[in-house]
């Protein structure tokens, strides 16, 4: 498995998912952070690495690294020359959502307050200035409702729990 910044990190889980989906026999080598792994990748001491676009973008643009594929249904706007997994013939529907972030609040928050917070977040994410700044970080906001977000969390929890169990991942 490619080196990653530790056991149980999102890149590790994505790599384990990829490994299982493609029937590969590769060994996970945990590093103490993405930077030391990146140094070994650039130096050719390791062959491949799963990492986020922000960590790889500069090296890919300079030609020091070659981006092989990105998750998601579309190419990353900040790395338009790197194809998606689907484009290179490796359709991984479970990785199509790419990476996501969310905003959570305490479980007992009144529905009215939850709706107010969701509306404020949606308003903020509609701001063109903020969207431009986020786009430079390869973040494409896709606001949802609290119900949709809860469904996503349940789906993702099951998916990644299966990956963790199958790969026998433990956190150090």
N, C-alpha and C positions, 0 to 999 in steps of 0.2 A: 504494500500500500504506500502511496506517496507520503512524504513527511508532512506533518501538520503541527499546528500550535497546540498540541496536547490532546489527550483522550476526551472524547465526548463533545468536542467543539463542533459547530456547524460544518466546517470543511471536512472534518473527520467523518461525520455522519453522511454527508453527501458522497464522499469517496466510498464509504462502505455500501451505500445504496447502489452506486455505479458499479462497484465490484460485483455485487450479487446479481444485479440486473444483466450484466454482461458475462457472467460466469468466469470471471478472472481470478487468477491465483496470484495476488500481489500482497505484500506485507506492509502494514501500517508502521511507520517509524515516527513516534512522537518527538517533537522538538519543544524547546522551552521558548516558544514564541515563533511568529511567522518570519521575523527578520533573519534569524540564524538559518532557517530552512531556505529562505530566499537566496541567501549567500551561497549555500550549497547547490541550489538549482542553477543559478547563474554560472557558477564555477563548473557545472557539469558533473558534480559528485552524486547527484540524484537525477532521475529521469523525468519525473512529473510531479506536479503538486496541485492540489485543489485549494484555491484561495479566493478571497473577494477581489472584485475589480479594483477597488481603491489601492490595494496592496500591489497589484500587478500592472496597473495602467502605465505608469512611467517606464517600466522595463519593457513592456510590449511596444509602446510607441517608439522607444529608442532602438528596438530591434534586438535587444539583449535577450528577451524571452519571446516565445511564439505562443500566442493565445490559440488554443485548440478549439475550444467551444465554451459557450456560456449557457447557463440554465435560463429558463424563461421561454415564453412563446415568441419573443422578438429579440433581435440583436440589441445589445446595449447601446444606447445613444452615444455614450462616451467612447465606445470601442466598436464603431460600425463595421470594421473589417473582420471582426471575429464572429464566426457563424454560431448559431445555436446548436445544441446537441441534435435537434431534429434535422437541421440542415446538413449535418455531416453524416446522417444516416443512423443516428443513435437516438430514436425517439424515447424520451424518458418523461412520460406524462406527469409522473409524480413530482418531477423537478420543475415543471412548467411554471408554477407560481414564483420561482426564483426565491429571493430572500424577502422577508416581510418584517415590518415592525408594527407594533400596536400600542395603544394607550389603554391602561387598565386603572381601575379605581377599586376601592374596597367593596366587597360583595354586598354589603347592606346599603349601598348608596341608593337613595330614593330615585325612582324612575324619572321624575321630573328633572332632577339634577343630572342624571345620566344623559337625558335627551339634550339638556342645555350644553353640557360639555361636548357631546357629539356634534351639535350644531356649530359650536365655536371652533372646533377642530376642522370641520368641513369648510367653514368660512376662511380660516387661516390657510388651508391647503388650496383654496381657490385663488389666492393672491398670486398674481403673475410674477412679482418680484421673488417671492418665496419659491415658487415653482421653478424659476430660472436657477436659483441657488441650489435647489435640490437636484435639478437636472445635471448640474456640473459634478455632483457627487454620485451620479447614476442612480438617483432615487426618483421614481415615478409614482407620486402619491395616488393611491386608489382608495379613497375614503369608503367606508362601509357603515352599516348600522351596527349597533351593539349585538343584535341577533345574528347578523352575518359574521361578525367577528368571533362570537362564541362558537358558531358552527365551524369556522376555520380552525380555531384552537383545538376543538375536539377531533377534527379530521387529522390535523398535523400531529397531535399527541399520539393517536393510534399509529399513524404511519411511522413516526420516528421510534416509538416504543418497539415496533416490530423489527426495525433495522437494528436497534440496540440489542434486542434479544437474540436475533439471528447471528449478529457479529460478536456476541458475548462481550460487549463493551463495558468496561468498568472505569470509573473516574478515579484518578490517583488522589 
